[in-house]
């Protein structure tokens, strides 16, 4: 930890969407439909299965309610994600650090996050909450102040709830609650999802080795696939299947952007998406690409794409049937393809 006085940590986030390949340009975009499963239902705030109540409890207590996770992915913030994905409507990620639950990300519409209900309108969600441009608190003798932009307050406000902090990810196109991330204070400080001013000591996650980063990157890639499919199924679209060759192309582009310090769909050395897919020997009818940089993790990147019109079209395109995701540290690439099998 580094001792400082009144330091401002700036957050820069980048999104970019690919212009679809020529064979797709003349096709019209799809009308969006929401699955009836996304319609909010009343939840019992005191229910044992309220995920908010799990934060601060032991991993054993979590398993006594939710069972064994389907997968465990490391993060770059000193916790492991326990992935629960028995079906899209119950998808959630629970962060475990030192045998304690420190965070949870929920996008499955049937997961209990009371009083927050996925699919609920912004007005209903915020009617008893106060959204501000600043969220301040003290922790362990230090003072922290997160500063939210106007856009942050619209699409991902941060609110204090009991002893927790909750990020509410809204879909600005439907004006409904898309997902929720709840964190304890030290985890929020390490995540730093907004601009941060602080007095005292700044908590930083432990540095990762190259091998540890690769495990985090692989976990983020799988989470992006999972969350993308939850969003597609909520909009009555078919799931995308993983394509490893396409993922290799996506990973190469993410690493290229990071290593060569640029952010664009056109690589100075590997060219545009069409050239990169050709080099990877990917056969397709149509293809598209989303890229992002400096989001804290894959879940945040997908929610960012969902709220950008061009990226959203790729996420919700009914013709795509395969997805390859490549993550290199804080650079994220999604490569979507439509293969011949979609035409049968």
C-alpha positions as CSV (number, residue, x, y, z in Angstrom):
1,X,0.0,0.0,0.0
2,X,1.2,3.5,-0.8
3,X,0.8,6.4,1.6
4,X,-0.6,9.5,-0.1
5,X,-2.7,12.6,0.6
6,X,-5.7,13.6,-1.5
7,X,-4.8,11.7,-4.7
8,X,-7.1,11.5,-7.7
9,X,-7.1,8.3,-9.6
10,X,-8.5,8.8,-13.1
11,X,-10.3,6.0,-14.9
12,X,-10.3,5.7,-18.7
13,X,-12.5,3.2,-20.4
14,X,-12.6,2.6,-24.1
15,X,-15.1,0.9,-26.3
16,X,-15.0,0.3,-30.0
17,X,-17.3,-1.7,-32.3
18,X,-16.5,-3.2,-35.7
19,X,-18.3,-2.3,-38.9
20,X,-19.6,-5.6,-40.1
21,X,-18.1,-7.4,-43.0
22,X,-19.6,-6.5,-46.4
23,X,-21.8,-9.6,-46.7
24,X,-23.7,-8.4,-43.7
25,X,-24.0,-4.7,-44.5
26,X,-27.3,-4.9,-46.3
27,X,-29.2,-7.0,-43.7
28,X,-31.5,-5.2,-41.4
29,X,-31.1,-5.2,-37.6
30,X,-33.3,-7.3,-35.5
31,X,-36.2,-6.1,-33.4
32,X,-35.5,-6.8,-29.8
33,X,-37.8,-8.9,-27.7
34,X,-37.5,-9.6,-24.0
35,X,-38.2,-13.1,-22.6
36,X,-41.0,-13.4,-20.2
37,X,-38.4,-14.7,-17.7
38,X,-37.0,-11.2,-17.6
39,X,-40.2,-9.8,-16.2
40,X,-39.4,-8.9,-12.5
41,X,-41.1,-10.8,-9.7
42,X,-41.4,-9.9,-6.1
43,X,-38.5,-11.3,-3.9
44,X,-38.2,-11.9,-0.2
45,X,-35.4,-9.6,1.0
46,X,-34.7,-11.9,4.1
47,X,-34.7,-15.1,2.1
48,X,-31.7,-17.3,2.8
49,X,-31.0,-17.3,-0.9
50,X,-30.7,-13.6,-1.1
51,X,-27.2,-13.2,-2.5
52,X,-26.7,-9.9,-0.7
53,X,-26.9,-11.7,2.6
54,X,-24.1,-14.0,1.5
55,X,-21.4,-11.2,1.4
56,X,-19.2,-11.5,4.5
57,X,-20.1,-15.1,5.1
58,X,-17.8,-18.1,4.7
59,X,-17.5,-20.1,1.5
60,X,-18.8,-23.1,3.5
61,X,-22.0,-21.1,4.4
62,X,-22.3,-20.1,0.7
63,X,-22.1,-23.8,-0.4
64,X,-24.7,-24.8,2.2
65,X,-27.2,-22.7,0.4
66,X,-26.0,-22.6,-3.3
67,X,-24.0,-25.8,-3.5
68,X,-20.7,-26.3,-5.3
69,X,-19.9,-23.8,-8.1
70,X,-19.9,-25.0,-11.7
71,X,-16.5,-23.4,-12.2
72,X,-13.9,-21.3,-10.3
73,X,-12.1,-18.6,-12.1
74,X,-9.3,-16.4,-10.6
75,X,-9.6,-12.6,-10.8
76,X,-7.0,-9.9,-10.7
77,X,-8.4,-8.5,-7.4
78,X,-7.4,-11.0,-4.8
79,X,-10.6,-13.1,-5.0
80,X,-11.7,-16.1,-7.0
81,X,-15.0,-16.1,-8.9
82,X,-17.2,-19.0,-8.1
83,X,-19.4,-19.3,-11.2
84,X,-23.0,-20.6,-10.8
85,X,-24.5,-21.3,-14.3
86,X,-27.0,-24.1,-14.1
87,X,-29.1,-22.1,-16.5
88,X,-29.2,-18.5,-17.9
89,X,-31.9,-17.4,-15.5
90,X,-29.8,-18.3,-12.4
91,X,-26.4,-17.1,-13.6
92,X,-24.2,-15.4,-11.0
93,X,-20.6,-15.0,-10.0
94,X,-19.6,-14.9,-6.3
95,X,-16.1,-13.6,-5.3
96,X,-14.3,-15.5,-2.5
97,X,-11.2,-14.1,-0.8
98,X,-9.6,-15.8,2.2
99,X,-12.6,-18.1,2.5
100,X,-15.1,-15.1,2.7
101,X,-17.6,-13.8,0.2
102,X,-16.5,-10.3,-0.8
103,X,-18.5,-9.6,-3.9
104,X,-21.2,-10.9,-6.2
105,X,-22.2,-10.2,-9.8
106,X,-25.7,-11.3,-10.8
107,X,-27.3,-11.2,-14.2
108,X,-29.6,-14.2,-14.0
109,X,-33.1,-12.7,-13.7
110,X,-34.3,-15.4,-11.2
111,X,-31.5,-14.9,-8.7
112,X,-32.7,-13.2,-5.5
113,X,-30.9,-9.9,-5.0
114,X,-33.7,-8.2,-3.0
115,X,-34.5,-5.4,-2.8
116,X,-32.9,-5.2,-6.3
117,X,-34.9,-7.0,-9.0
118,X,-33.4,-7.6,-12.4
119,X,-35.7,-6.5,-15.2
120,X,-37.3,-3.8,-13.1
121,X,-37.5,-0.3,-14.5
122,X,-35.1,2.4,-13.5
123,X,-37.9,4.3,-11.8
124,X,-39.0,1.3,-9.7
125,X,-35.4,0.4,-8.8
126,X,-34.4,3.9,-7.7
127,X,-37.6,5.1,-6.1
128,X,-36.2,4.6,-2.6
129,X,-32.5,5.1,-3.4
130,X,-30.4,8.2,-3.7
131,X,-28.1,8.4,-6.7
132,X,-25.3,10.9,-6.3
133,X,-22.2,12.1,-8.3
134,X,-20.1,11.3,-5.2
135,X,-19.9,8.3,-2.9
136,X,-17.7,8.8,0.2
137,X,-16.7,6.6,3.0
138,X,-14.0,5.8,5.5
139,X,-12.3,2.4,5.8
140,X,-9.5,1.4,8.2
141,X,-8.7,5.0,9.1
142,X,-8.5,6.2,5.5
143,X,-11.0,8.3,3.5
144,X,-12.2,7.5,0.0
145,X,-14.4,9.4,-2.5
146,X,-15.6,7.9,-5.7
147,X,-16.8,10.5,-8.3
148,X,-19.4,9.4,-10.9
149,X,-19.8,11.1,-14.3
150,X,-23.3,12.0,-15.6
151,X,-23.1,8.8,-17.8
152,X,-22.1,6.7,-14.8
153,X,-25.2,7.9,-12.9
154,X,-27.4,6.8,-15.8
155,X,-26.0,3.4,-16.7
156,X,-24.1,2.2,-13.7
157,X,-24.8,4.2,-10.5
158,X,-23.2,3.3,-7.2
159,X,-25.3,3.2,-4.1
160,X,-24.6,2.4,-0.5
161,X,-26.8,-0.4,0.9
162,X,-26.3,-1.4,4.5
163,X,-22.6,-2.2,4.8
164,X,-22.2,-2.9,1.1
165,X,-21.8,-0.9,-2.1
166,X,-23.9,-1.8,-5.0
167,X,-23.4,-1.1,-8.7
168,X,-26.6,-1.1,-10.7
169,X,-26.0,-1.8,-14.4
170,X,-29.0,-0.4,-16.4
171,X,-29.7,-1.2,-20.0
172,X,-30.3,2.4,-21.3
173,X,-32.1,1.1,-24.4
174,X,-34.9,-0.6,-22.3
175,X,-34.4,1.5,-19.2
176,X,-34.4,-1.7,-17.1
177,X,-32.0,-3.2,-14.5
178,X,-29.6,-5.5,-16.4
179,X,-27.3,-6.7,-13.7
180,X,-26.1,-6.0,-10.1
181,X,-22.7,-6.1,-8.6
182,X,-22.4,-5.9,-4.8
183,X,-19.0,-5.4,-3.1
184,X,-17.6,-4.8,0.4
185,X,-15.5,-1.7,1.0
186,X,-11.9,-3.0,0.5
187,X,-12.9,-4.8,-2.7
188,X,-14.5,-1.6,-4.1
189,X,-11.3,0.2,-3.4
190,X,-9.3,-2.4,-5.3
191,X,-11.7,-2.5,-8.2
192,X,-11.8,1.3,-8.6
193,X,-14.6,1.4,-11.2
194,X,-14.9,5.2,-11.0
195,X,-12.6,8.1,-10.5
196,X,-11.2,8.0,-7.0
197,X,-9.9,10.6,-4.6
198,X,-8.5,9.4,-1.3
199,X,-6.6,10.5,1.8
200,X,-4.4,8.0,3.5
201,X,-3.4,4.6,2.1
202,X,-4.7,3.1,-1.2
203,X,-5.5,-0.6,-1.2
204,X,-4.0,-2.4,-4.3
205,X,-4.5,-6.0,-5.4
206,X,-1.5,-8.2,-5.3
207,X,0.6,-8.2,-8.5
208,X,0.2,-11.2,-10.8
209,X,2.8,-13.4,-12.5
210,X,2.5,-14.0,-16.3
211,X,1.0,-17.4,-15.6
212,X,-1.5,-16.0,-13.1
213,X,-2.6,-13.4,-15.6
214,X,-3.2,-16.1,-18.3
215,X,-5.5,-17.9,-15.9
216,X,-7.4,-14.6,-15.2
217,X,-7.6,-13.9,-18.9
218,X,-9.0,-17.3,-19.7
219,X,-11.6,-16.9,-16.9
220,X,-12.7,-13.5,-18.2
221,X,-13.1,-14.9,-21.7
222,X,-15.4,-17.7,-20.5
223,X,-17.3,-15.2,-18.3
224,X,-17.8,-12.9,-21.4
225,X,-19.2,-15.9,-23.3
226,X,-21.5,-16.9,-20.4
227,X,-22.8,-13.3,-19.8
228,X,-23.3,-12.7,-23.5
229,X,-25.4,-15.8,-23.7
230,X,-27.5,-14.8,-20.7
231,X,-28.2,-11.5,-22.4
232,X,-29.1,-13.2,-25.7
233,X,-31.5,-15.7,-24.0
234,X,-33.1,-12.8,-22.1
235,X,-33.8,-11.3,-25.6
236,X,-35.1,-14.6,-27.0
237,X,-32.1,-15.3,-29.1
238,X,-30.2,-18.5,-29.4
239,X,-26.9,-19.1,-27.5
240,X,-23.6,-18.7,-29.1
241,X,-21.2,-21.7,-29.1
242,X,-17.5,-21.3,-28.3
243,X,-15.1,-21.4,-31.2
244,X,-11.5,-21.9,-30.1
245,X,-9.9,-20.9,-33.5
246,X,-11.9,-17.6,-33.5
247,X,-10.9,-17.1,-29.8
248,X,-7.3,-17.4,-30.8
249,X,-7.8,-14.7,-33.4
250,X,-9.5,-12.5,-30.8
251,X,-6.7,-13.1,-28.2
252,X,-4.1,-12.2,-30.7
253,X,-5.8,-8.9,-31.3
254,X,-6.2,-8.0,-27.6
255,X,-2.5,-8.8,-27.0
256,X,-1.5,-6.9,-30.1
257,X,-3.4,-3.8,-28.9
258,X,-1.8,-4.0,-25.5
259,X,1.8,-4.7,-26.5
260,X,1.8,-2.1,-29.3
261,X,-0.2,0.6,-27.4
262,X,-3.1,1.2,-29.8
263,X,-6.8,0.7,-29.6
264,X,-8.4,0.0,-33.0
265,X,-9.9,-2.8,-35.1
266,X,-7.2,-2.4,-37.6
267,X,-3.9,-3.8,-36.5
268,X,-0.8,-2.1,-37.9
269,X,0.7,-5.6,-38.6
270,X,-2.2,-8.0,-38.8
271,X,-4.8,-5.8,-40.6
272,X,-8.6,-5.7,-40.1
273,X,-10.9,-8.4,-38.9
274,X,-11.4,-10.0,-42.3
275,X,-7.6,-10.4,-42.7
276,X,-7.2,-11.7,-39.2
277,X,-9.9,-14.3,-39.7
278,X,-8.5,-15.3,-43.0
279,X,-5.1,-15.8,-41.5
280,X,-6.7,-17.9,-38.7
281,X,-8.4,-20.0,-41.4
282,X,-11.8,-19.2,-40.1
283,X,-14.7,-20.0,-42.6
284,X,-17.7,-17.8,-42.1
285,X,-20.6,-16.1,-43.8
286,X,-20.7,-12.9,-41.7
287,X,-18.6,-11.7,-38.8
288,X,-18.4,-8.9,-36.4
289,X,-16.1,-7.6,-33.6
290,X,-16.4,-5.7,-30.3
291,X,-13.3,-4.4,-28.5
292,X,-13.0,-2.7,-25.1
293,X,-10.1,-1.7,-22.9
294,X,-9.5,-0.7,-19.2
295,X,-12.8,-2.2,-17.8
296,X,-12.1,-3.9,-14.5
297,X,-13.3,-7.3,-15.8
298,X,-15.2,-9.2,-18.4
299,X,-18.6,-8.6,-16.8
300,X,-18.1,-4.8,-16.8
301,X,-17.0,-4.9,-20.4
302,X,-20.1,-6.8,-21.6
303,X,-22.4,-4.3,-19.8
304,X,-20.5,-1.5,-21.5
305,X,-21.0,-3.1,-24.9
306,X,-24.7,-3.6,-24.2
307,X,-25.1,0.1,-23.7
308,X,-23.4,1.1,-27.0
309,X,-25.6,0.8,-30.1
310,X,-23.1,-0.7,-32.4
311,X,-21.8,-3.2,-29.9
312,X,-25.3,-4.1,-28.9
313,X,-26.2,-5.0,-32.5
314,X,-23.4,-7.6,-32.5
315,X,-24.4,-9.0,-29.1
316,X,-28.0,-9.4,-30.2
317,X,-27.5,-10.3,-33.8
318,X,-29.7,-13.4,-34.6
319,X,-27.4,-14.6,-37.4
320,X,-24.3,-15.1,-35.4
321,X,-23.9,-18.6,-34.0
322,X,-20.3,-18.8,-32.7
323,X,-18.2,-16.6,-30.5
324,X,-14.5,-16.4,-29.8
325,X,-13.3,-14.2,-27.0
326,X,-9.7,-13.1,-26.3
327,X,-8.6,-11.2,-23.2
328,X,-5.2,-9.9,-22.6
329,X,-5.0,-8.2,-19.2
330,X,-7.4,-5.3,-19.5
331,X,-8.0,-5.6,-23.3
332,X,-11.1,-7.4,-24.5
333,X,-12.0,-8.7,-27.9
334,X,-15.2,-10.5,-29.0
335,X,-15.2,-12.0,-32.5
336,X,-18.7,-13.2,-33.7
337,X,-19.1,-15.4,-36.7
338,X,-22.0,-16.9,-38.6
339,X,-21.0,-20.3,-40.0
340,X,-22.6,-22.3,-42.8
341,X,-24.5,-24.5,-40.3
342,X,-26.8,-21.5,-39.5
343,X,-28.2,-21.7,-43.0
344,X,-29.3,-25.4,-42.8
